[in-house]
Amino acid sequence: MRSLVLAIALAAGATPVAAQAHPSREMPHREGMGQGMGQGMMGGGILKSIMPFAPDALLKHGDHLGLTADQVAKLTQLRDQSAAAIKEGHQPAHAAHMSLNQALTDTPDDTTAIREFFLAHHTAEGNMEWIRASAAFQARAVLTAEQRTMVESMAKQAKAHDH
């Protein structure tokens, strides 16, 4: 647990300020409420309860939630800004992944280099997960108390259906 908290703190500290201020993401594999919760560091772990509030998920259920035009505008902005931050964050994750694969092939006994690339990849992935979670926290704040209750109920129903 301590290492997870440390990873979250490191990811938050390593994320550019602009990305922290404007999170969300393109989430084709997390389209429904409660779906895809096992994916990603935070999506399946400590912050899984926030992911049903991802801006794209809320927008897909906008009619059911009774979103106002102002809420739709705010959620759309969150979704778009975080998608851009995720896209930007994908490059360092991909580069670290490629370097890790190369190190495993070229110098499989060099655990120091392998560890560096592994940690770089893990950090980059963690940064993207933080952007997703942060967007969901911000999106949740856009909703009324009644709408939040509806989302939580929908997520519980989806979870029960998945089991």
C-alpha atoms as an extended CHARMM CRD file, in Angstrom:
* protein
*
       163  EXT
         1         1  MET       CA              0.0000000000        0.0000000000        0.0000000000  PROA      1               0.0000000000
         2         2  ARG       CA              2.8440000000        2.3410000000        0.8690000000  PROA      2               0.0000000000
         3         3  SER       CA              4.3930000000        1.8120000000       -2.5690000000  PROA      3               0.0000000000
         4         4  LEU       CA              1.0660000000        2.6080000000       -4.2610000000  PROA      4               0.0000000000
         5         5  VAL       CA              0.7730000000        5.8510000000       -2.3160000000  PROA      5               0.0000000000
         6         6  LEU       CA              4.3630000000        6.6910000000       -3.2550000000  PROA      6               0.0000000000
         7         7  ALA       CA              3.6510000000        5.9090000000       -6.9270000000  PROA      7               0.0000000000
         8         8  ILE       CA              0.6040000000        8.1810000000       -6.8750000000  PROA      8               0.0000000000
         9         9  ALA       CA              2.5880000000       10.9780000000       -5.2540000000  PROA      9               0.0000000000
        10        10  LEU       CA              5.4140000000       10.6000000000       -7.7720000000  PROA      10              0.0000000000
        11        11  ALA       CA              2.9690000000       10.5490000000      -10.6720000000  PROA      11              0.0000000000
        12        12  ALA       CA              1.2330000000       13.6740000000       -9.4380000000  PROA      12              0.0000000000
        13        13  GLY       CA              4.5370000000       15.4660000000       -8.9880000000  PROA      13              0.0000000000
        14        14  ALA       CA              5.8290000000       14.4460000000      -12.3880000000  PROA      14              0.0000000000
        15        15  THR       CA              2.7450000000       15.4860000000      -14.3000000000  PROA      15              0.0000000000
        16        16  PRO       CA              3.0100000000       18.8570000000      -16.0210000000  PROA      16              0.0000000000
        17        17  VAL       CA              0.9100000000       21.5240000000      -14.3390000000  PROA      17              0.0000000000
        18        18  ALA       CA             -1.1230000000       22.0370000000      -17.5040000000  PROA      18              0.0000000000
        19        19  ALA       CA             -2.0050000000       18.3490000000      -17.5820000000  PROA      19              0.0000000000
        20        20  GLN       CA             -3.0250000000       18.3950000000      -13.9270000000  PROA      20              0.0000000000
        21        21  ALA       CA             -5.2740000000       21.3750000000      -14.4960000000  PROA      21              0.0000000000
        22        22  HSD       CA             -7.0210000000       19.9070000000      -17.5510000000  PROA      22              0.0000000000
        23        23  PRO       CA             -7.4790000000       16.1710000000      -17.1330000000  PROA      23              0.0000000000
        24        24  SER       CA             -9.6580000000       13.5400000000      -18.8310000000  PROA      24              0.0000000000
        25        25  ARG       CA             -9.0010000000       11.2690000000      -21.7420000000  PROA      25              0.0000000000
        26        26  GLU       CA            -10.1810000000        9.3830000000      -24.7360000000  PROA      26              0.0000000000
        27        27  MET       CA            -11.4520000000        6.1660000000      -23.2100000000  PROA      27              0.0000000000
        28        28  PRO       CA            -12.8640000000        3.8420000000      -25.8460000000  PROA      28              0.0000000000
        29        29  HSD       CA            -12.4280000000        0.8390000000      -23.5430000000  PROA      29              0.0000000000
        30        30  ARG       CA            -14.0930000000        2.5910000000      -20.5910000000  PROA      30              0.0000000000
        31        31  GLU       CA            -17.2140000000        3.7650000000      -22.3130000000  PROA      31              0.0000000000
        32        32  GLY       CA            -19.8580000000        2.4100000000      -19.9730000000  PROA      32              0.0000000000
        33        33  MET       CA            -20.4050000000        3.0860000000      -16.3270000000  PROA      33              0.0000000000
        34        34  GLY       CA            -18.3370000000        0.5590000000      -14.4310000000  PROA      34              0.0000000000
        35        35  GLN       CA            -16.7600000000       -1.0620000000      -17.4840000000  PROA      35              0.0000000000
        36        36  GLY       CA            -13.0200000000       -1.4330000000      -17.7840000000  PROA      36              0.0000000000
        37        37  MET       CA            -12.4130000000       -0.9230000000      -14.0930000000  PROA      37              0.0000000000
        38        38  GLY       CA             -9.7090000000       -3.5600000000      -14.0210000000  PROA      38              0.0000000000
        39        39  GLN       CA             -7.5820000000       -1.6560000000      -16.5000000000  PROA      39              0.0000000000
        40        40  GLY       CA             -4.7900000000        0.6610000000      -15.5300000000  PROA      40              0.0000000000
        41        41  MET       CA             -3.0770000000        1.3160000000      -12.2530000000  PROA      41              0.0000000000
        42        42  MET       CA             -5.8510000000        3.3820000000      -10.7350000000  PROA      42              0.0000000000
        43        43  GLY       CA             -8.8130000000        2.2420000000      -12.7620000000  PROA      43              0.0000000000
        44        44  GLY       CA             -8.7190000000       -1.1550000000      -11.0640000000  PROA      44              0.0000000000
        45        45  GLY       CA             -7.3690000000       -0.1430000000       -7.7160000000  PROA      45              0.0000000000
        46        46  ILE       CA             -7.6160000000        2.5520000000       -5.1520000000  PROA      46              0.0000000000
        47        47  LEU       CA             -9.5060000000        5.0860000000       -7.2890000000  PROA      47              0.0000000000
        48        48  LYS       CA            -11.9000000000        2.7820000000       -9.1530000000  PROA      48              0.0000000000
        49        49  SER       CA            -14.9150000000        4.3710000000       -7.4930000000  PROA      49              0.0000000000
        50        50  ILE       CA            -14.2140000000        7.6940000000       -9.2320000000  PROA      50              0.0000000000
        51        51  MET       CA            -13.9400000000        6.3650000000      -12.7930000000  PROA      51              0.0000000000
        52        52  PRO       CA            -17.7060000000        6.1990000000      -13.4450000000  PROA      52              0.0000000000
        53        53  PHE       CA            -17.4640000000       10.0010000000      -13.2640000000  PROA      53              0.0000000000
        54        54  ALA       CA            -15.1060000000       10.2120000000      -16.2460000000  PROA      54              0.0000000000
        55        55  PRO       CA            -16.3050000000       13.0960000000      -18.4230000000  PROA      55              0.0000000000
        56        56  ASP       CA            -16.8980000000       10.9380000000      -21.4940000000  PROA      56              0.0000000000
        57        57  ALA       CA            -18.9970000000        8.4580000000      -19.4930000000  PROA      57              0.0000000000
        58        58  LEU       CA            -21.0910000000       11.2740000000      -18.0280000000  PROA      58              0.0000000000
        59        59  LEU       CA            -21.6220000000       12.8150000000      -21.4510000000  PROA      59              0.0000000000
        60        60  LYS       CA            -22.7840000000        9.4690000000      -22.8540000000  PROA      60              0.0000000000
        61        61  HSD       CA            -25.4230000000        9.3080000000      -20.1210000000  PROA      61              0.0000000000
        62        62  GLY       CA            -26.2690000000       13.0070000000      -20.3280000000  PROA      62              0.0000000000
        63        63  ASP       CA            -29.9350000000       12.5490000000      -21.2020000000  PROA      63              0.0000000000
        64        64  HSD       CA            -30.4830000000       10.0790000000      -18.3780000000  PROA      64              0.0000000000
        65        65  LEU       CA            -28.6700000000       12.3450000000      -15.9170000000  PROA      65              0.0000000000
        66        66  GLY       CA            -30.5070000000       15.4410000000      -17.1240000000  PROA      66              0.0000000000
        67        67  LEU       CA            -27.3320000000       17.4130000000      -17.7580000000  PROA      67              0.0000000000
        68        68  THR       CA            -27.7990000000       21.1240000000      -18.3670000000  PROA      68              0.0000000000
        69        69  ALA       CA            -26.1850000000       22.8940000000      -21.3180000000  PROA      69              0.0000000000
        70        70  ASP       CA            -23.6480000000       24.4470000000      -18.9180000000  PROA      70              0.0000000000
        71        71  GLN       CA            -22.7640000000       21.0190000000      -17.4900000000  PROA      71              0.0000000000
        72        72  VAL       CA            -22.3750000000       19.5690000000      -20.9790000000  PROA      72              0.0000000000
        73        73  ALA       CA            -20.0480000000       22.4320000000      -21.9250000000  PROA      73              0.0000000000
        74        74  LYS       CA            -17.9070000000       21.9690000000      -18.8010000000  PROA      74              0.0000000000
        75        75  LEU       CA            -17.7340000000       18.1900000000      -19.1980000000  PROA      75              0.0000000000
        76        76  THR       CA            -16.8920000000       18.5050000000      -22.8890000000  PROA      76              0.0000000000
        77        77  GLN       CA            -14.0710000000       20.9100000000      -22.0540000000  PROA      77              0.0000000000
        78        78  LEU       CA            -12.7380000000       18.5290000000      -19.3700000000  PROA      78              0.0000000000
        79        79  ARG       CA            -12.9280000000       15.5860000000      -21.7630000000  PROA      79              0.0000000000
        80        80  ASP       CA            -11.1430000000       17.4130000000      -24.5650000000  PROA      80              0.0000000000
        81        81  GLN       CA             -8.4140000000       18.9170000000      -22.3890000000  PROA      81              0.0000000000
        82        82  SER       CA             -7.6250000000       15.6590000000      -20.6750000000  PROA      82              0.0000000000
        83        83  ALA       CA             -7.6490000000       13.7460000000      -23.9650000000  PROA      83              0.0000000000
        84        84  ALA       CA             -4.9770000000       16.1500000000      -25.2040000000  PROA      84              0.0000000000
        85        85  ALA       CA             -2.9470000000       15.6620000000      -22.0220000000  PROA      85              0.0000000000
        86        86  ILE       CA             -3.2430000000       11.8780000000      -22.3430000000  PROA      86              0.0000000000
        87        87  LYS       CA             -2.1620000000       12.0280000000      -25.9720000000  PROA      87              0.0000000000
        88        88  GLU       CA              0.8520000000       14.1000000000      -24.9320000000  PROA      88              0.0000000000
        89        89  GLY       CA              1.6320000000       11.6690000000      -22.1180000000  PROA      89              0.0000000000
        90        90  HSD       CA              1.5080000000        8.6410000000      -24.3850000000  PROA      90              0.0000000000
        91        91  GLN       CA              4.7750000000        9.5380000000      -26.1480000000  PROA      91              0.0000000000
        92        92  PRO       CA              7.0130000000        9.2420000000      -23.0620000000  PROA      92              0.0000000000
        93        93  ALA       CA              5.2590000000        6.0110000000      -22.0610000000  PROA      93              0.0000000000
        94        94  HSD       CA              5.7890000000        4.5430000000      -25.5150000000  PROA      94              0.0000000000
        95        95  ALA       CA              9.4300000000        5.6720000000      -25.6380000000  PROA      95              0.0000000000
        96        96  ALA       CA             10.1510000000        4.1370000000      -22.2300000000  PROA      96              0.0000000000
        97        97  HSD       CA              8.4060000000        0.9220000000      -23.2580000000  PROA      97              0.0000000000
        98        98  MET       CA             10.4800000000        0.7030000000      -26.4230000000  PROA      98              0.0000000000
        99        99  SER       CA             13.6850000000        1.3970000000      -24.4720000000  PROA      99              0.0000000000
       100       100  LEU       CA             12.7620000000       -1.2650000000      -21.9320000000  PROA      100             0.0000000000
       101       101  ASN       CA             12.1680000000       -3.8180000000      -24.6790000000  PROA      101             0.0000000000
       102       102  GLN       CA             15.4860000000       -2.8950000000      -26.2780000000  PROA      102             0.0000000000
       103       103  ALA       CA             17.3570000000       -3.2180000000      -22.9720000000  PROA      103             0.0000000000
       104       104  LEU       CA             15.7510000000       -6.5970000000      -22.3220000000  PROA      104             0.0000000000
       105       105  THR       CA             16.9380000000       -7.7630000000      -25.7320000000  PROA      105             0.0000000000
       106       106  ASP       CA             20.3960000000       -6.1360000000      -25.8470000000  PROA      106             0.0000000000
       107       107  THR       CA             21.5000000000       -6.3180000000      -22.2220000000  PROA      107             0.0000000000
       108       108  PRO       CA             19.1930000000       -8.6630000000      -20.3090000000  PROA      108             0.0000000000
       109       109  ASP       CA             21.6590000000       -8.8500000000      -17.3960000000  PROA      109             0.0000000000
       110       110  ASP       CA             21.8970000000       -5.0540000000      -16.9450000000  PROA      110             0.0000000000
       111       111  THR       CA             19.2650000000       -4.7750000000      -14.2610000000  PROA      111             0.0000000000
       112       112  THR       CA             20.1750000000       -1.1610000000      -13.5460000000  PROA      112             0.0000000000
       113       113  ALA       CA             19.2630000000       -0.0480000000      -17.0810000000  PROA      113             0.0000000000
       114       114  ILE       CA             16.2270000000       -2.3030000000      -17.1640000000  PROA      114             0.0000000000
       115       115  ARG       CA             15.0370000000       -0.8640000000      -13.8480000000  PROA      115             0.0000000000
       116       116  GLU       CA             15.4350000000        2.7200000000      -15.1140000000  PROA      116             0.0000000000
       117       117  PHE       CA             13.3670000000        2.0480000000      -18.2200000000  PROA      117             0.0000000000
       118       118  PHE       CA             10.8070000000        0.0600000000      -16.2320000000  PROA      118             0.0000000000
       119       119  LEU       CA             10.3810000000        2.9070000000      -13.7450000000  PROA      119             0.0000000000
       120       120  ALA       CA             10.2030000000        5.5020000000      -16.5290000000  PROA      120             0.0000000000
       121       121  HSD       CA              7.4450000000        3.5200000000      -18.2220000000  PROA      121             0.0000000000
       122       122  HSD       CA              5.6010000000        2.9560000000      -14.9430000000  PROA      122             0.0000000000
       123       123  THR       CA              5.7870000000        6.6580000000      -14.1000000000  PROA      123             0.0000000000
       124       124  ALA       CA              4.5450000000        7.7230000000      -17.5370000000  PROA      124             0.0000000000
       125       125  GLU       CA              1.6240000000        5.2860000000      -17.3230000000  PROA      125             0.0000000000
       126       126  GLY       CA              0.8960000000        6.4810000000      -13.7830000000  PROA      126             0.0000000000
       127       127  ASN       CA              0.8390000000       10.0770000000      -14.9760000000  PROA      127             0.0000000000
       128       128  MET       CA             -1.7710000000        9.2290000000      -17.5840000000  PROA      128             0.0000000000
       129       129  GLU       CA             -3.8710000000        7.3740000000      -15.0010000000  PROA      129             0.0000000000
       130       130  TRP       CA             -3.6810000000       10.3960000000      -12.7070000000  PROA      130             0.0000000000
       131       131  ILE       CA             -4.9260000000       12.6240000000      -15.5230000000  PROA      131             0.0000000000
       132       132  ARG       CA             -7.8830000000       10.2610000000      -15.9930000000  PROA      132             0.0000000000
       133       133  ALA       CA             -8.6730000000       10.1700000000      -12.2750000000  PROA      133             0.0000000000
       134       134  SER       CA             -8.2630000000       13.9170000000      -11.8740000000  PROA      134             0.0000000000
       135       135  ALA       CA            -10.6610000000       14.5310000000      -14.7580000000  PROA      135             0.0000000000
       136       136  ALA       CA            -13.2070000000       12.2810000000      -13.0900000000  PROA      136             0.0000000000
       137       137  PHE       CA            -12.8350000000       14.1600000000       -9.7850000000  PROA      137             0.0000000000
       138       138  GLN       CA            -13.3750000000       17.4520000000      -11.5880000000  PROA      138             0.0000000000
       139       139  ALA       CA            -16.3000000000       16.0720000000      -13.5930000000  PROA      139             0.0000000000
       140       140  ARG       CA            -17.9680000000       14.7830000000      -10.4350000000  PROA      140             0.0000000000
       141       141  ALA       CA            -17.8350000000       18.3210000000       -9.0340000000  PROA      141             0.0000000000
       142       142  VAL       CA            -19.8210000000       19.5620000000      -12.0570000000  PROA      142             0.0000000000
       143       143  LEU       CA            -22.8050000000       17.3680000000      -11.1290000000  PROA      143             0.0000000000
       144       144  THR       CA            -25.5480000000       18.0570000000       -8.6340000000  PROA      144             0.0000000000
       145       145  ALA       CA            -25.8880000000       15.8130000000       -5.5660000000  PROA      145             0.0000000000
       146       146  GLU       CA            -28.8390000000       14.0530000000       -7.2210000000  PROA      146             0.0000000000
       147       147  GLN       CA            -26.8530000000       13.4160000000      -10.4040000000  PROA      147             0.0000000000
       148       148  ARG       CA            -23.8930000000       12.0540000000       -8.4020000000  PROA      148             0.0000000000
       149       149  THR       CA            -26.2510000000        9.6370000000       -6.6610000000  PROA      149             0.0000000000
       150       150  MET       CA            -27.5950000000        8.5190000000      -10.0380000000  PROA      150             0.0000000000
       151       151  VAL       CA            -24.0740000000        7.8580000000      -11.3580000000  PROA      151             0.0000000000
       152       152  GLU       CA            -23.1530000000        5.8840000000       -8.2460000000  PROA      152             0.0000000000
       153       153  SER       CA            -26.3270000000        3.8230000000       -8.6180000000  PROA      153             0.0000000000
       154       154  MET       CA            -25.6070000000        3.1650000000      -12.3020000000  PROA      154             0.0000000000
       155       155  ALA       CA            -22.0480000000        2.0830000000      -11.4280000000  PROA      155             0.0000000000
       156       156  LYS       CA            -23.3160000000       -0.3230000000       -8.7520000000  PROA      156             0.0000000000
       157       157  GLN       CA            -25.8000000000       -1.8040000000      -11.2100000000  PROA      157             0.0000000000
       158       158  ALA       CA            -23.0800000000       -2.2300000000      -13.8340000000  PROA      158             0.0000000000
       159       159  LYS       CA            -20.7820000000       -3.8680000000      -11.2830000000  PROA      159             0.0000000000
       160       160  ALA       CA            -23.5270000000       -6.2680000000      -10.1940000000  PROA      160             0.0000000000
       161       161  HSD       CA            -24.2170000000       -7.0860000000      -13.8390000000  PROA      161             0.0000000000
       162       162  ASP       CA            -20.5110000000       -7.8010000000      -14.4590000000  PROA      162             0.0000000000
       163       163  HSD       CA            -20.4030000000      -10.3600000000      -11.6510000000  PROA      163             0.0000000000
